Amino acid sequence: MKRVLLTGMSGTGKSTVIEALAARGYRAVDTDYGGLSEVVEVPEDEPTGLDPGQDWVWREDRIQRLLSMDDVDVLFLAGCAPNQGTFYPQFDHVVLLTAPAEVIVERLASRTNNSYGKRPEEVERTLLMRQTIEPLLRASAGHEIDTGVPLDQVVETVLRDVGESG
């Protein structure tokens, strides 16, 4: 089974791309939902995408269970969490989704599937993390895709980059 992680900052289109992959018949899971992630307490001064003293992490037992499945040929996971690197050895591909700052700001303001990014301080944190965390994600990713283009083009690029025929 091939395992693919789609990662990136809030507003880069992870959920939208994962939905499009699911619509094409792929096993595609958004780690923000279904009890796969949770809020945990962290030191107040630790930079996170959430309010001070909180972070959003993968529930490792549940992610491991998902990655251990062998009932599909390809599994796409979408998410971004500080503990995702624990699972990198199990992924065949890590794909970083990026977008220009103005696109991220617009998406955060207009999205309806997630309330994160509606408060000014959340937008500010997302843009700061784009400068600080995104380079770390880039260093671990085998592929990088700018999602500031039409969705079908993004999905086709993801599929091509991971060796799937769209």
C-alpha positions in Angstrom: 0.0 0.0 0.0 1.2 3.5 -0.9 0.9 6.1 1.9 0.9 9.8 1.1 0.9 12.8 3.5 -0.4 16.1 2.3 0.8 18.8 4.7 1.0 22.5 4.9 -0.1 25.6 6.8 -3.8 26.4 7.4 -5.4 27.8 4.3 -3.2 26.0 1.8 -6.1 23.7 0.7 -5.3 20.4 2.5 -9.0 19.7 3.3 -10.2 20.7 -0.2 -7.6 18.5 -2.0 -8.3 15.5 0.3 -12.1 15.9 -0.5 -11.3 16.0 -4.2 -9.1 12.9 -3.9 -11.9 11.1 -2.1 -14.4 12.1 -4.8 -12.1 10.4 -7.3 -12.4 7.2 -5.3 -9.2 7.3 -3.3 -9.0 6.5 0.4 -8.4 10.1 1.6 -8.5 11.2 5.3 -8.4 14.6 6.8 -6.6 14.2 10.2 -8.4 17.3 11.6 -11.6 15.3 11.8 -12.9 11.9 13.1 -11.0 12.0 16.4 -7.6 11.7 14.7 -6.2 14.9 16.4 -6.7 16.6 19.7 -5.8 19.8 21.6 -3.0 19.3 24.2 -1.4 21.6 26.7 2.1 22.9 25.9 4.3 25.5 27.5 2.8 29.0 27.2 5.8 30.3 25.2 5.8 27.5 22.7 4.8 28.8 19.3 1.8 27.0 18.0 -1.1 27.7 15.6 -3.5 27.8 18.5 -3.8 30.0 21.6 -0.8 30.1 23.9 -0.5 27.0 25.9 -2.4 24.8 23.4 -1.4 22.8 20.3 -3.2 20.5 17.9 -1.5 17.1 17.6 -2.2 13.8 16.0 -3.5 11.0 18.2 -0.7 8.7 17.5 -2.5 5.4 18.3 -5.3 6.3 15.8 -2.9 7.5 13.1 -0.8 4.4 13.5 -4.0 2.2 13.1 -4.9 4.1 10.0 -1.4 3.8 8.5 -1.4 0.0 9.3 -4.5 -0.6 7.1 -3.8 -2.7 4.1 -7.2 -2.8 2.5 -6.5 -0.1 -0.2 -3.8 0.5 -2.7 -3.3 4.2 -1.9 -4.0 6.1 1.3 -3.9 9.9 1.4 -3.7 11.7 4.7 -4.0 15.5 5.1 -2.9 17.4 8.1 -0.2 19.4 9.9 0.8 18.6 13.5 4.0 18.9 15.4 4.2 15.1 15.9 3.7 14.1 12.3 7.4 13.6 11.8 7.1 10.5 14.0 5.3 8.9 11.1 7.4 10.1 8.1 9.2 6.7 7.7 5.8 5.1 7.0 4.9 7.5 4.2 6.0 6.9 0.7 5.5 10.5 -0.2 5.3 13.7 1.8 3.7 16.5 -0.2 3.9 20.1 1.0 1.0 22.3 -0.1 1.8 26.0 -0.2 0.0 29.2 -1.2 0.8 32.9 -1.4 0.0 34.8 1.8 -2.9 36.7 0.2 -4.5 33.4 -0.9 -4.2 32.0 2.6 -5.7 35.0 4.2 -8.6 35.0 1.7 -9.2 31.2 2.2 -9.2 31.5 6.0 -11.7 34.3 5.9 -14.1 32.5 3.5 -13.9 28.9 4.4 -17.0 27.3 6.0 -15.6 23.8 6.9 -13.4 25.0 9.8 -13.7 28.0 12.1 -9.9 28.3 12.5 -8.6 31.5 11.0 -11.6 33.7 11.6 -9.9 35.7 14.4 -7.2 38.2 13.5 -4.7 36.6 15.9 -5.2 33.2 14.2 -4.5 34.7 10.8 -1.4 36.4 12.2 -0.1 33.1 13.7 -0.7 31.3 10.5 1.3 33.8 8.5 4.1 33.7 11.1 4.1 29.9 11.0 4.3 30.2 7.2 7.6 31.9 7.8 8.9 29.6 10.6 7.3 26.2 10.3 6.8 25.9 6.5 10.6 25.8 5.9 10.8 22.9 8.2 8.0 21.1 6.4 9.7 21.9 3.1 12.9 20.3 4.3 11.1 17.0 4.9 8.8 17.0 1.9 9.6 15.2 -1.4 7.2 17.4 -3.3 5.9 20.9 -3.1 2.8 22.1 -4.8 1.5 25.7 -5.0 -2.3 25.5 -4.5 -2.9 29.0 -5.8 -4.0 27.4 -9.1 -7.4 25.7 -9.9 -8.2 22.7 -7.8 -8.2 20.2 -10.6 -4.7 21.2 -11.5 -3.5 20.8 -7.9 -5.1 17.3 -7.7 -3.6 16.2 -11.0 -0.2 17.4 -9.9 -0.5 15.5 -6.6 -1.5 12.4 -8.4 1.3 12.7 -10.9 3.9 13.5 -8.2 3.0 10.4 -6.3 2.9 8.1 -9.3 -0.9 7.8 -9.7 -2.6 8.3 -13.0 -5.4 10.8 -12.3 
